[in-house]
Amino acid sequence: MSKRSAKAKKHLSPSARVGSILMDVALWVFSLTCIFPLIWMAYNSLKVKRVFNADKLSIPGLFGAPLPTLDNYTRILTNPDYHLFESMWNSVRTTGISILGIVLFSFIVGYMLARVKGKWNRPLYLMFLSGMLIPIHSLLVPIYVVFKEMNMTNQWFTLLLPYISFGMPMGIFLVEGYVKGIPVSLEEAAAIDGSSFSRSMWSIIMPMCKPILVTVAIIQVFSCWNEFSFALVLIENVHLQTIPLALTQFKGQFGSDYPKQMAAMLITMMPIVIIYFIFSKQIIQGMVAGAVKG
């Protein structure tokens, strides 16, 4: 609790102070319920399968529990049969290219729909908007059939097209609403100074749209990184599988090695966690601007 908030509470009435304390306690409890699954997964990844099956709540090394071990991490990192780093690279490549495509195309189409007026403007906007209403998994079989006929399955670029296509409708919706909130007078003034339409779009409007583009990227990076269904159906080659598919290797026909699976999940979470901490300030600004602007 900050000094400012503590000082403000001193001026509250006793009943309001009690209510504020109860609210703080409730928020701490809620935060703990969100964090505890990660903590539980972290310390259970330090157990062997036999110890985990015997007691799933005990903390290694405490209250007589067996000492923690890094055996799960060692086996995962040294066993080439798991292809974990290869799968991480596949996920990073697919997610990175997909995010670039989604952000780029969403900005171009959203800007055009917001600024260029014509008889096809509204129908096109509704067509893209309808992409948010169609359940993507209902298109799983048709996409598989089309990709199979065109020999586009089991390629490094196989997942790019569906990821970009399914990510664009929301991106276009957010960008179009954001651009409408930017005064047209900025582009008119630039045109008077000799700026072309494309230069105004890229040099003036795009930097101003940075908050909403960051918001689009945040939403889609988790969606692409965690996507499982299309990767399962369209990718059969073990050398092209993404992280969600790689994690299924730790599940057997009659049982699962959960501690090893938790260790693999923690390893594969690292890129996303690192990205979050590096861009945490931009992420918060983008989410707030995306919620308020437009």
C-alpha positions as CSV (number, residue, x, y, z in Angstrom):
1,M,0.0,0.0,0.0
2,S,1.4,3.4,-0.9
3,K,2.0,6.3,1.5
4,R,-0.6,8.4,-0.3
5,S,-3.3,5.7,-0.1
6,A,-2.5,5.1,3.6
7,K,-2.7,8.8,4.3
8,A,-6.0,9.1,2.4
9,K,-7.5,6.3,4.5
10,K,-6.8,8.2,7.7
11,H,-9.4,10.8,6.7
12,L,-12.1,8.2,6.1
13,S,-14.9,7.5,8.6
14,P,-14.5,4.2,10.6
15,S,-17.1,2.4,8.5
16,A,-15.6,3.5,5.3
17,R,-12.1,2.5,6.6
18,V,-13.4,-1.0,7.4
19,G,-15.0,-1.3,4.0
20,S,-11.7,-0.2,2.3
21,I,-9.7,-2.8,4.3
22,L,-12.2,-5.5,3.4
23,M,-11.9,-4.5,-0.2
24,D,-8.1,-4.7,0.0
25,V,-8.3,-8.2,1.6
26,A,-10.8,-9.4,-1.1
27,L,-8.4,-8.1,-3.8
28,W,-5.4,-9.8,-2.2
29,V,-7.4,-13.1,-1.9
30,F,-8.5,-12.8,-5.5
31,S,-4.9,-12.1,-6.7
32,L,-3.7,-15.1,-4.7
33,T,-6.2,-17.4,-6.4
34,C,-4.8,-16.2,-9.8
35,I,-1.1,-16.6,-8.8
36,F,-1.4,-19.9,-6.8
37,P,-1.9,-22.2,-9.8
38,L,1.4,-20.9,-11.3
39,I,3.2,-21.4,-7.9
40,W,1.7,-24.9,-7.5
41,M,2.8,-25.8,-11.1
42,A,6.3,-24.4,-10.3
43,Y,7.0,-26.4,-7.2
44,N,5.3,-29.6,-8.5
45,S,7.7,-29.5,-11.5
46,L,10.4,-30.1,-9.0
47,K,8.9,-33.5,-8.0
48,V,9.2,-36.9,-9.7
49,K,6.1,-38.6,-10.9
50,R,5.9,-41.0,-8.0
51,V,6.1,-38.3,-5.4
52,F,3.5,-36.1,-7.2
53,N,1.0,-39.0,-7.5
54,A,1.4,-39.6,-3.7
55,D,0.9,-36.0,-2.6
56,K,0.0,-33.2,-5.0
57,L,-0.1,-30.3,-2.5
58,S,3.1,-30.9,-0.5
59,I,6.0,-28.5,-1.1
60,P,9.3,-30.3,-1.8
61,G,11.8,-30.1,1.1
62,L,9.2,-28.9,3.7
63,F,7.4,-30.8,6.4
64,G,9.2,-34.1,5.6
65,A,8.4,-34.0,1.9
66,P,11.2,-35.3,-0.5
67,L,13.8,-32.8,-1.6
68,P,13.2,-30.9,-4.9
69,T,14.9,-32.2,-8.0
70,L,15.7,-30.8,-11.4
71,D,15.5,-34.2,-13.0
72,N,12.4,-33.2,-15.1
73,Y,14.2,-30.1,-16.5
74,T,17.3,-32.1,-17.2
75,R,15.5,-34.8,-19.1
76,I,13.4,-32.3,-21.1
77,L,16.4,-30.2,-22.1
78,T,18.7,-33.1,-22.9
79,N,16.3,-35.5,-24.6
80,P,16.2,-34.8,-28.4
81,D,13.0,-36.9,-28.7
82,Y,10.9,-34.1,-27.2
83,H,11.8,-31.6,-29.9
84,L,11.0,-28.8,-27.3
85,F,13.3,-26.1,-28.6
86,E,12.4,-26.9,-32.2
87,S,8.7,-26.5,-31.3
88,M,9.5,-23.3,-29.5
89,W,11.2,-21.9,-32.6
90,N,8.2,-23.0,-34.7
91,S,5.9,-21.2,-32.3
92,V,8.0,-18.0,-32.2
93,R,8.3,-17.9,-36.0
94,T,4.6,-18.6,-36.7
95,T,3.4,-16.2,-34.0
96,G,5.8,-13.4,-35.0
97,I,5.0,-13.5,-38.7
98,S,1.3,-13.8,-37.9
99,I,1.3,-10.8,-35.6
100,L,3.1,-8.7,-38.2
101,G,0.6,-9.7,-40.8
102,I,-2.4,-9.1,-38.6
103,V,-1.2,-5.7,-37.4
104,L,-0.2,-4.6,-40.9
105,F,-3.3,-5.7,-42.8
106,S,-5.6,-4.6,-39.9
107,F,-4.1,-1.1,-40.1
108,I,-4.4,-0.8,-43.8
109,V,-7.9,-2.1,-44.1
110,G,-9.1,-0.3,-41.0
111,Y,-7.7,3.0,-42.2
112,M,-9.3,2.6,-45.6
113,L,-12.7,1.8,-44.2
114,A,-12.5,4.8,-41.9
115,R,-11.2,7.3,-44.4
116,V,-12.2,6.2,-47.9
117,K,-15.9,6.7,-48.5
118,G,-17.8,4.7,-51.2
119,K,-20.8,2.5,-51.8
120,W,-18.8,-0.7,-50.9
121,N,-17.5,0.8,-47.6
122,R,-20.3,-0.4,-45.4
123,P,-20.7,-3.9,-47.0
124,L,-17.0,-4.5,-46.7
125,Y,-17.0,-3.4,-43.1
126,L,-19.9,-5.8,-42.3
127,M,-18.2,-8.6,-44.1
128,F,-15.0,-8.2,-42.0
129,L,-17.1,-7.8,-38.9
130,S,-18.9,-11.0,-39.6
131,G,-15.6,-12.8,-39.2
132,M,-15.8,-12.1,-35.4
133,L,-19.2,-13.8,-35.3
134,I,-18.3,-17.1,-37.1
135,P,-16.9,-19.8,-34.7
136,I,-13.5,-20.5,-36.2
137,H,-13.6,-24.2,-35.3
138,S,-16.6,-24.6,-37.6
139,L,-14.2,-23.9,-40.5
140,L,-11.7,-26.5,-39.4
141,V,-12.9,-29.3,-41.7
142,P,-13.3,-27.1,-44.9
143,I,-9.9,-25.5,-44.3
144,Y,-8.3,-28.9,-43.9
145,V,-9.9,-30.2,-47.1
146,V,-8.8,-27.1,-49.1
147,F,-5.3,-27.2,-47.7
148,K,-5.0,-30.9,-48.3
149,E,-6.0,-30.5,-52.0
150,M,-3.5,-27.7,-52.4
151,N,-0.7,-29.6,-50.7
152,M,-0.4,-26.8,-48.1
153,T,-0.4,-29.0,-45.0
154,N,2.8,-29.9,-43.1
155,Q,4.6,-26.7,-44.3
156,W,6.3,-24.1,-42.1
157,F,3.9,-21.5,-43.4
158,T,0.7,-23.7,-43.1
159,L,-0.6,-22.0,-40.0
160,L,0.1,-18.4,-41.1
161,L,-2.9,-18.0,-43.4
162,P,-5.6,-19.1,-40.9
163,Y,-4.0,-17.2,-38.0
164,I,-3.8,-14.0,-40.0
165,S,-7.2,-14.4,-41.4
166,F,-8.9,-15.1,-38.1
167,G,-7.0,-12.3,-36.3
168,M,-7.8,-9.6,-38.8
169,P,-11.6,-9.0,-38.1
170,M,-11.0,-7.9,-34.5
171,G,-7.9,-5.9,-35.5
172,I,-9.9,-4.1,-38.3
173,F,-12.8,-3.4,-35.9
174,L,-10.4,-1.8,-33.3
175,V,-8.3,0.1,-35.8
176,E,-11.3,1.5,-37.8
177,G,-12.9,2.8,-34.6
178,Y,-9.6,4.3,-33.4
179,V,-8.9,6.1,-36.7
180,K,-12.4,7.6,-36.7
181,G,-11.4,9.3,-33.5
182,I,-8.4,11.0,-35.1
183,P,-9.4,14.4,-36.7
184,V,-9.4,14.4,-40.5
185,S,-8.0,18.0,-40.3
186,L,-4.5,16.5,-39.6
187,E,-4.5,14.8,-43.0
188,E,-6.0,17.8,-44.7
189,A,-3.3,20.0,-43.4
190,A,-0.6,17.5,-44.5
191,A,-2.2,17.4,-48.0
192,I,-2.0,21.1,-48.2
193,D,1.7,20.9,-47.4
194,G,2.1,18.4,-50.3
195,S,1.8,15.1,-48.4
196,S,0.4,12.2,-50.5
197,F,-2.3,9.9,-49.2
198,S,0.0,7.0,-48.6
199,R,2.6,9.2,-46.8
200,S,-0.1,10.7,-44.5
201,M,-1.3,7.2,-43.7
202,W,2.2,5.8,-42.8
203,S,3.9,8.9,-41.5
204,I,1.1,10.6,-39.6
205,I,-1.7,8.2,-38.8
206,M,0.2,5.0,-38.2
207,P,2.4,6.5,-35.3
208,M,-0.8,7.9,-33.8
209,C,-2.3,4.4,-34.0
210,K,0.5,2.9,-32.0
211,P,-1.6,2.3,-28.8
212,I,-4.4,0.4,-30.6
213,L,-1.9,-1.5,-32.8
214,V,-0.1,-2.6,-29.6
215,T,-3.5,-3.7,-28.2
216,V,-4.2,-5.8,-31.3
217,A,-0.8,-7.4,-31.1
218,I,-1.3,-8.2,-27.4
219,I,-4.6,-9.9,-28.0
220,Q,-3.4,-11.9,-30.9
221,V,0.0,-13.0,-29.6
222,F,-1.6,-15.1,-26.9
223,S,-4.2,-16.4,-29.3
224,C,-1.5,-17.5,-31.9
225,W,0.9,-18.9,-29.3
226,N,-1.7,-21.0,-27.5
227,E,-3.7,-22.2,-30.6
228,F,-4.1,-25.9,-30.7
229,S,-6.9,-27.1,-33.0
230,F,-5.7,-25.9,-36.3
231,A,-2.1,-26.9,-35.5
232,L,-3.3,-30.4,-34.6
233,V,-5.2,-30.9,-37.8
234,L,-2.9,-29.2,-40.3
235,I,0.5,-30.2,-38.9
236,E,1.5,-33.9,-38.7
237,N,5.3,-33.5,-39.1
238,V,6.8,-33.6,-35.6
239,H,9.5,-31.2,-36.7
240,L,6.9,-28.5,-37.6
241,Q,4.7,-28.8,-34.5
242,T,4.1,-25.9,-32.2
243,I,4.3,-25.7,-28.4
244,P,0.7,-26.8,-27.7
245,L,1.4,-30.0,-29.8
246,A,4.8,-30.6,-28.2
247,L,3.2,-30.6,-24.7
248,T,0.9,-33.5,-25.7
249,Q,4.0,-35.8,-25.8
250,F,4.0,-36.0,-22.0
251,K,0.5,-37.7,-22.0
252,G,0.5,-41.5,-22.4
253,Q,-2.3,-43.9,-23.2
254,F,-2.8,-44.9,-19.6
255,G,-1.3,-42.0,-17.7
256,S,0.5,-38.7,-17.8
257,D,3.8,-37.5,-16.5
258,Y,2.4,-34.3,-15.0
259,P,5.6,-33.0,-13.2
260,K,7.5,-33.3,-16.5
261,Q,4.6,-31.7,-18.4
262,M,4.6,-28.8,-15.8
263,A,8.3,-28.3,-16.3
264,A,7.9,-28.2,-20.0
265,M,5.0,-25.6,-19.6
266,L,7.2,-23.4,-17.5
267,I,10.0,-23.5,-20.0
268,T,7.7,-22.7,-22.9
269,M,6.1,-19.8,-20.9
270,M,9.4,-18.0,-20.6
271,P,9.3,-16.2,-24.0
272,I,5.8,-14.8,-23.3
273,V,6.8,-13.8,-19.8
274,I,10.0,-12.1,-21.0
275,I,8.0,-10.2,-23.7
276,Y,5.5,-9.1,-21.1
277,F,8.1,-7.7,-18.7
278,I,10.0,-5.9,-21.5
279,F,7.0,-4.3,-23.0
280,S,4.8,-4.1,-19.8
281,K,4.6,-0.3,-20.0
282,Q,3.6,-0.3,-23.7
283,I,1.1,-3.1,-23.0
284,I,-0.6,-1.2,-20.2
285,Q,-0.7,2.0,-22.3
286,G,-2.0,0.1,-25.3
287,M,-4.8,-1.6,-23.4
288,V,-5.9,1.6,-21.7
289,A,-5.8,3.6,-25.0
290,G,-7.6,0.8,-26.8
291,A,-10.4,0.8,-24.2
292,V,-10.9,4.5,-24.2
293,K,-10.1,5.8,-27.6
294,G,-12.7,5.3,-30.4
